[in-house]
């Protein structure tokens, strides 16, 4: 939009402006480096909204994350409470922003495929680059299908006619066919560190298998047909590559220096101080702790989790519990733990004490008030541990955000077996659901699980995958998306219409394209 404005203003003054935004013989990319730079655009777009608006649509609509107002602060037009109460509309800021983010990403991928097809690259490089772009496009399409349900299918560039809405099952079939083909064309994770550095954050066979497992696990939601045996098959395909393994230390997966060295990461969105988007500390920390953690910048005080969600972190010795800030606070030790030195409020006497409860103060809706006591309400996540130097400079986290990792694949496999698929033997061990969950329990130093049920498996997914963007997806699959956890003194209640399991098509897009059909349950 800024470029359009700039060109328009310039055109009013000078009519012979060169069109540098188009590819012509003089600036058409030629070398592999040129194309590598072009492909970078699909990753910068992915990072721009994945850990902010997309993440919030997946988490604020569940019990996993909440942004309450504090005496009117952080209400921001009610957009966060609309997520909490499932009362969003077709013009909600996230609804519009993520549709444009996703389909902007898809359009760019189609453009890149067209450019690569016309390129003079050697056949091997061209095929590898096109496979990479198709992998990213499939991921974007999964996000759109999961979030909006029935969406357009656009696979060419430029688009000659306005696209029409397609059934969710048809979109599922397209993504599935793309990924199955890409499992033959994408590179596999190797045992060569230098190769893995180059592949990190890019589609691989492992990503295709993990995404297929996720689709098959939710196939009943997307298509009405159960596909649990295929979940196990895709998980087996991931596990067949022994270069994927669970990291010994759970906290390492999310530290600021996470990256290619994390052996269980299958696909992640990289962030650093140059790539805006990871704002977990900026919006989910507690600013009275900032100096104790080595930085002094303006932070929000709003985003936390609900008491009900935090109550699931109740296993003795479970290191995953340490990903939350709750109770009396102490100076950090710099390695994910704490010293014995208390952190005090500005009065220098009262120790910072974060409490789990969110006690509303009517009449302002979903508002806690803004006393120091109410500011301290709400358990904060410190899963993406802050790097003080980066936070001080930018207010942004440098932690990469995993999209798929081996732990999730193991949990998906366990669930599929519990839903009727046959257990398989890997490396000489029959991988029953209990066996798979206990691999993660052992890593977390938590007690072994026995008599696993689907409900306790869902709780295990909550512990293992908190704030990784999968809670909405999980609750819908478990038919629990409409379960309400009323806050004390709440004057509002959740809209329990199951049609809210998918978001509306933005009204701005329908007005621009009459071939789009609004999802049921949302007024035109």
N, C-alpha and C positions, 0 to 999 in steps of 0.2 A: 504493500500500500504506500509506504514511504517512497519507493522508487517511482510508482505511478504519479504521485504528487510532484516529485522532483522533475520528472520528464514533462508533465503537464505545464508546470510553471516555466520551465526552460523553453518549451515549445511556444509559449506566448511571446517570447522575446527573440527567439532565434529559430528560424524554420529549417536550417540545414544541419540540425544536430545529428551526429552519427548514431546509428543504432547498435551500440556496443553490447546490448543485452541479448542479441540474437547470434546464433552460430552461422558464420559465413566462412568462405575459404580462408580468409586471413586469420581467423581466431578459432577455427574448429580444432578440438583437441586431437593430438596425434600420438603422443607417447604414452607408455604405461603410467608414467607419473601424472600426466594430464588426467587420465581416467581415474587414477587413484584419488586425485583431488576432487573430481566430480562425484565419485561415490561417497566421499566424506559428507556431502550435503544431506544424505539420507540419515546419517548417524547424528549430525547436529540437530536435525529436526526431531529425531527420536528422543534425544536427551532433553530437548527444550521443554517438554511437558510431561514426560513419563513419571518423574518423581514429584511432580506438583499437581496439576489439575487432574491428570489421569489417575494418579495414585489416590487423590482425594475422592474421586467418584467411586472408587472401589472400596475405600476404607471408611470415609465419613458416613456412608450409608449403612454402616454396620455398627456393632458394639465395640469394634477394635480401636476406633479413633473418633474423637469428638473435639470440636472447637466451640466451646461455650463463650457467650458474651460475658463481659465483666464491667457492669454498670454502663452498658452500651458500647464499650470498646470491643472491637473484634466482631461486632455483629455483621458489618459489611453488607447491609441491605437484606440480611436474613438468609444469605446463600448457604451458610453452614448449617443452620437449624433446618432449612429445607431438606438438606441431605439427611440429617438425623431423623427427621419425622417422615421422610419419604413424601414430601409435598412439593418436590421440584416441578417446574413447568417447562414448556417447550422453549422458553427464552432464558432459562437459567444460564448464567455465565459459563459454567463448566460444560453444560450440554452443547452449547454452541462452539466453545473453544476446542473441545476434544474431537468433535465431528470434523472441524476444519483442520485440526492437527493430523488426524488419521487419514482423511482423504487427501489432504495436501501431501502427506508422505507417500500415499499410494500413487498420486499423480506424478510426483517426482520420480518414483521408481519406474513408472511406465515411460517417462521421458528418458531416463537413463538407459532402459532396455532398448528404446528406439535409437538412441545415439550409439550405443555399443554395437547394435546390429549393423549400423552404417559405417562403423569404424574400420580402419585398416590394421587393427591389431591382428597378431597371429591367432590362429584358430583356437589354440589352447588357452591363451590369455583371455580371448573374447568369451569363450565358453565358461571359464571360471568366473569372470566378472558378472556375466548375465546370471549365473546360478546364485551368486552372492546377492544380487539385487532382488531376484525372485524370492530368496529366503527372507529378506527384510520385508518385502511386500506381503508375503504370507503372514508374517508376524503382525503387521499393521492390520491386515484383514481379520485376523483372529481377534484383535482388540476391538475392532468395530463390530464384528458379529456378536461377540460376547456382550458388549455394552449396549448396542442398539438393536440387535436382533436382525430384522429384515433390512438389508442395506443394498445399495447399488453394487453391481459388479462391473468394474472398469479395468480393462486390461490393455487398452491401446492409448497411444499418444500421437497426435492430438485427438480429442474426442469430437466426433462429427455431429452427434446428436445428444441431446440431454439424456442422461442415464435414468432408468426407471428402477424402482424398488424391486429387489429379488427376495424370494423366500429364504429364510434362515438356513433351511436344509440344503438349498442349492449353493449358498455361499460356503457352507460347511464342505460340500462335495468338491467345490473348486479348491479350497485350501488343502483338503486332504490329498487331492490328485497332484497338486503342486509339490507338497512335502514328500509324498511317496516317490515322485520323480527325483526330487532333490537329494534324497538319501543316497542316490547313486552318483551324484555329481558334486556334492559339497565335500570339502576336506574333512578328515577325521582328526580329532585331537591326537597329538603325537607325544612321544617321550623325549622330544628335542625341545629344550626350553626356548631357544631362539624362535623356533617355528610357532610355538604356542603364544609367544608375545605378539607375533604378527597376526595370528588368528583371533586373539582375544577381543571380545566385543563384536565379532563377526559371526555370521551364520556358519555352522558346521553340521556334520551328520548328527552329532549329539543333540544340537538344538532342534533339528528336524524331528528326531525321535521323541524328544521330550515334549515338543509342542503337539505332536500327534497323540502322545499319551494323554496330554491334558484335554485334547479335543475328544478322544474316545471316552475318557472318564466322564465327560459332560455330555456325551452324545444323546442321552435320554432327554436332557434339557433342550439341546439344539435341534434334534431331529425326531425325537420320540422313539428311537431305537437304541437299545442297550448294546454297548460294544466293549464290555469288560475284558474278554479274552485278548482283544487287541491292545488294551492298556498294558497287560502283562508282557505281551510280545514286544511292544515298544520299550518298556522298561528293561527287558532282557537285552535289547539291542544297545541301550545306553551302557548297561553293566558289562556287556561283552568287551567294551573298550576299557581295559584295566588302567588306563591313564587317568580315569576318573576315580577318585577315592574320597572318602569322608576326611575332612581335616580333623586333626587331633584336638585342636582347641577351637571351640565354637566361636569365641569372640573374635578370633583372627579373621573370620569370613567377612566381617563388617568394619574392620578398623580402617583408618584413613589410607593406609598403604596397601589395602587389598587390591588384587589385580590378578595377573596371570599366574602368580604363585599359589593361588587358592585352588587346590586340586579338585574340589567338588563343584566349582562354578562351571556351568554348561554354557550359559549366555548371561552377560551382564551389560548394563548401560554404564559406560565409564563417565566419571565426573572428576574434575579438578578445579582449581581456582580460575581456569580459563573457560570452563564449560559450565555455564549457569544452569541451574535446575535442581540440584540437591539442596533443599532448604530445611532439612529435618531439624537442625540445630536452631536455625533462625526462628522457626515457628513452633518448635516442640520442646525447647529447653526451658530453664527456669532462670530468669535473669539475675536473681540474687546469688546464683552460683557461678556466674560468668567469670568473675575475677579469680575465684578459686581454681577454675579450669584454665586460667592463663590468657583470657581475652577480656576486652572491655568495649563492647559494641552494643548498639541498640538491638534488642531481641523482642519477639513477641512473648507473651506469657500464657497463651491460650491453649494450644493443642496438647491433648493428653489422651489417655484411654479411659474407659468406663470402669467402675468398680467391679462389675460382673466379669468383664474380660480379664482384668488383673487377677481376680480370684482363682483363675485356672492355673496360675503359677504357684502351685501349692505342694510341689513334690520336694521332699527333703533332699538337700544337696544339689538341686538342679541349678547348674550354672546359668541357664537361660533366664532365671529370675533376676540375675544381676544386670540384665539389659534394661531394667526399669529404675527410675529414681523415685523412691518412696521412703517415708519415715525420716528420722533425724539424718542430716546430711554431713558428710565428712569430706575433707580434701581428697582428690583422686591421687592414685599412685602412678598414673601415667600409663598403666598397662591394663586398664579395664577394671581395676580394683580400687580400694580406698585405704587411706591411712586412718590413724586414730585422732586426727586433728579436726575438731568440729568447724563447720562453716556457720558464721553468725550473720544475722540480719544487720542492716545498717546501724542499729542501736549498739552493736558490739557486745550484746549480752544474750540475746535470744537466739538459740540455734535454729537454723533453717530446718523446718519439719514439713515434709510434703505428705498430705493425707489423701487416701484413695477416694473419699466421698466427694460427690458433686452435689452440693445442696443449693438449690435454686432459690432466688430471692425475687418473687413476683413484685410488681406486675410486669416488668419487662420480660419477654419470653426467652427461655433458655439462658438466663442470666444469673451469674453467681455473686454479683456484687464485686466491689473492688477494694475491699480492705486487705491488709496483709494476710489475714487468715484465709480469706476467700481466694486470694492470689495463690496460696499454697495448696489449694484443692486441685486434685487431679494428678494421677501418676503419670510422670513424664518418661518418654522412651529415650534411652541413651544407647540403643542398639547400634546406630551409626555414630560411633564415638567421635567427638569433635577433635580436629587438629587445631590447636590454638593459633598457630601462625596463619593458616588459611582463613579461619573464622575471623580473626582480627583484621585481615586485609579485605575480605569480601563479604562476610556474613554467610558464606556458603560452605557446605561440606565438600571435601574432596573425595569422600568415600564413594566407590562404585556401588551401584545398586543391582543385586542379582535379580534376574528374571526367572531363570531356571537353574536349579542346582540339584545335585544328586540326592540330597535329603528329601526333596519334594518328590522326585521320581520314586524313591523307596516307599514313601507314604502313599503315593498314587497306586503303586503296585499292591500294597497291603489292602487298600480299600477295594480295589477291583477284585481281589481274591475273596474278600469278605462279602462282596456282592455277587459271587457265584463263579468267578473264573478259577481255573485250576492253578495251584501253586507249582512253581518250577524249581529246579535244582540249579544253583549257580555256585561254581567253585566247590562242589561236593556237599553243599548245604541246602536242604529243603527250605525254601524261603516262605515260611508261613507268615501271616500277618504279625504274630507276636515276635517272631525272629526279626523281621524287618524293623518294627518299632523299637525293639531292644537294641538294635545297632545304634540308633539315635539316643536312646536312654543311656546307654553305656558311655557314649561320647559326652553326654550332658552330665554325667555323674549322678544320674537320677535312678531311683529304684526300678528294677525290671518290672515290666507289665505282665499281668496274667489275666486270663478271661477278658480279652479285648472285645469291645463292642463297637458298633459304628459311632455311637455317641462319644465313647472315650477316645476313639480314633480322631474324631473331629476336634476334641480338646487337645490331642497331641499335635494336630496340625496348627492349632492356635499357638501352642508353646513354641513349636519349632519355626513357624513361618510368620510370626507376628510382624506387622508393619512391612511385609514384603509384597503387598498388593493383591493377595489372593482371598481375602476374607469374604468379600461379596460373592465371588465365584463359588466358594465352599458352602456358604449358607444357602444359596439358591439350590445347589445340588442336594443338600441335606433337608430341603424344604423347611428351613428355619429363618429365612430372610425377613419374615414378618414378625418374629418373636420380639416382643417389646420389653424393655427393662426401664420402667418408669423412674425418673429421678425425683428425689424428695421435693415436694412443693410444686411439682410440674402442673401447669395449667393446660398444656397441649398434649396431644396423643398422636401416635403413629398412624399414618394412612396404611392400612393393611391390604389394600388392593393388590392382588398378586400380579396384576399387569405392570406394576412398578418394578418388576424384576428385569425389565429392560427400560432404557431411557428413551425419551421421545426424540423424533427427528426435529432438529432445530427449526423453528418457524421461519427464520430468515432463509433457510435452504429451500423450504417448500415454496416460499414466495418467489424465489428465483427459478425453481425448477418444478413445474406442475406435474412432472412424471413421478415425483416422490410421493409416497403414501404414508400418512402419519400412523404411528403405532397405536393399537387399541388402548383406550383409557385416557387419551390425551385429547382435549378439545382443540379444534382448529382455531 
